[in-house]
Amino acid sequence: MASADKIEIEVCYARPDTQLILPVKVEADCTIEEAIVHSGILEEFPEIDLTATKVGVFGKLAKLNGNLRPGDRIEIYRPLIADPKEVRRKRAAEGKQMKKGGGAAPGVDKKGADKKDADKKEDDKKPAG
């Protein structure tokens, strides 16, 4: 391809309060990093640090020196606020604590049987009279 050939791509970034998708025409041999810089999105969101931020194309992680194809959407990812594994561990630990100290629900004996059903069975065993 000649360097004069241009392709159309999109560069996008989102924060909780706003999102931006920029359509951009870049050289066909442009890298992901060059396309991001060319898009002007770094001026719009100065918090983006390409040395520390992960990027991807259509949801798949990509390297900054990766090549682009016509129609690609470059996504700039924000760092996670909380580690998903740690959140699951915490949730699981809270659930275990509830089970250990919770005791039986009102109206249910320790074996899990409903007390009303147990009383009814006892009444059935007594002779009528």
C-alpha positions as MATLAB code, in Angstrom:
seq = 'MASADKIEIEVCYARPDTQLILPVKVEADCTIEEAIVHSGILEEFPEIDLTATKVGVFGKLAKLNGNLRPGDRIEIYRPLIADPKEVRRKRAAEGKQMKKGGGAAPGVDKKGADKKDADKKEDDKKPAG';
ca = [
       0.000    0.000    0.000;
       1.203    3.500   -0.700;
       1.577    5.794    2.292;
      -0.958    8.181    0.690;
      -3.769    5.641    1.251;
      -6.075    6.602    4.118;
      -8.323    4.389    6.198;
     -11.229    5.301    8.442;
     -11.114    4.156   12.061;
     -12.594    5.201   15.404;
     -10.858    6.085   18.650;
     -12.956    5.883   21.807;
     -12.605    6.519   25.519;
     -15.178    6.581   28.303;
     -15.369    7.857   31.847;
     -18.324    7.302   34.157;
     -19.636   10.774   33.328;
     -18.860   10.985   29.606;
     -17.791    9.020   26.560;
     -16.281   10.034   23.262;
     -16.005    8.196   19.952;
     -13.957   10.023   17.349;
     -14.037    9.015   13.689;
     -10.534    9.520   12.254;
      -8.859    9.135    8.854;
      -5.268    7.948    9.185;
      -2.535    6.633    6.956;
      -2.978    2.954    6.104;
       0.356    2.042    7.725;
      -0.409    3.996   10.912;
       0.128    2.323   14.315;
      -2.438    2.332   17.100;
      -0.418    4.867   19.077;
      -0.073    7.197   16.084;
      -3.823    7.005   15.465;
      -4.587    7.864   19.107;
      -2.279   10.880   18.995;
      -3.657   11.963   15.600;
      -7.263   11.746   16.877;
      -6.748   14.526   19.442;
      -8.351   12.463   22.213;
      -5.307   12.988   24.454;
      -6.050   16.732   24.513;
      -9.701   16.048   25.344;
      -8.804   13.656   28.195;
      -5.400   14.686   29.603;
      -5.564   11.939   32.255;
      -4.817    9.322   29.575;
      -1.233    8.093   29.917;
      -0.429    5.787   27.022;
       2.634    4.413   28.812;
       0.420    3.026   31.598;
      -2.966    2.606   29.897;
      -4.083   -0.519   28.068;
      -5.666   -0.263   24.647;
      -7.565   -2.643   22.444;
      -9.295   -3.037   19.119;
     -12.919   -4.157   19.348;
     -12.502   -5.431   22.915;
      -9.272   -7.366   22.355;
      -6.087   -6.096   23.925;
      -3.606   -4.701   21.440;
      -0.120   -3.239   21.514;
       0.492    0.416   20.751;
       2.708   -0.544   17.820;
      -0.011   -2.752   16.310;
      -1.357   -2.185   12.814;
      -4.852   -1.045   11.924;
      -7.404   -2.122    9.350;
     -10.202   -0.044    7.847;
     -13.144    0.266   10.242;
     -11.187   -0.676   13.403;
     -12.295    0.863   16.699;
      -9.434    1.633   19.080;
     -10.564    1.515   22.705;
      -8.565    3.179   25.457;
      -9.213    1.395   28.753;
      -9.354    3.007   32.180;
      -7.707    1.250   35.125;
     -10.035   -0.829   37.294;
     -11.275    0.845   40.457;
     -11.435   -2.451   42.366;
      -9.768   -5.793   41.748;
     -12.574   -8.185   40.696;
     -10.909  -11.149   42.433;
     -10.669   -9.245   45.714;
     -14.316   -8.180   45.480;
     -15.402  -11.823   44.966;
     -13.259  -12.974   47.902;
     -14.796  -10.329   50.146;
     -18.333  -11.218   49.045;
     -17.681  -14.920   49.623;
     -16.220  -14.256   53.084;
     -19.262  -12.199   54.070;
     -21.573  -14.979   52.894;
     -19.719  -17.593   54.971;
     -19.921  -15.434   58.089;
     -23.670  -15.088   57.675;
     -24.144  -18.857   57.408;
     -22.068  -19.647   60.499;
     -23.672  -17.158   62.889;
     -27.112  -16.792   61.412;
     -28.924  -19.536   63.353;
     -32.246  -21.008   62.344;
     -34.934  -18.847   60.846;
     -37.986  -18.160   63.036;
     -40.462  -21.030   62.892;
     -37.862  -23.578   61.751;
     -36.090  -26.069   64.016;
     -32.349  -26.845   63.808;
     -32.941  -29.680   61.347;
     -34.611  -27.262   58.933;
     -38.131  -28.669   59.372;
     -41.013  -26.294   59.750;
     -42.327  -26.469   63.357;
     -45.964  -26.231   62.198;
     -45.513  -29.338   60.050;
     -43.856  -31.179   62.954;
     -46.725  -30.285   65.316;
     -49.254  -31.416   62.704;
     -47.533  -34.803   62.381;
     -47.591  -35.248   66.169;
     -51.320  -34.483   66.212;
     -51.884  -37.074   63.490;
     -50.208  -39.748   65.640;
     -52.517  -39.144   68.662;
     -55.668  -41.281   68.803;
     -58.869  -39.356   68.261;
     -60.926  -39.046   71.303;
];
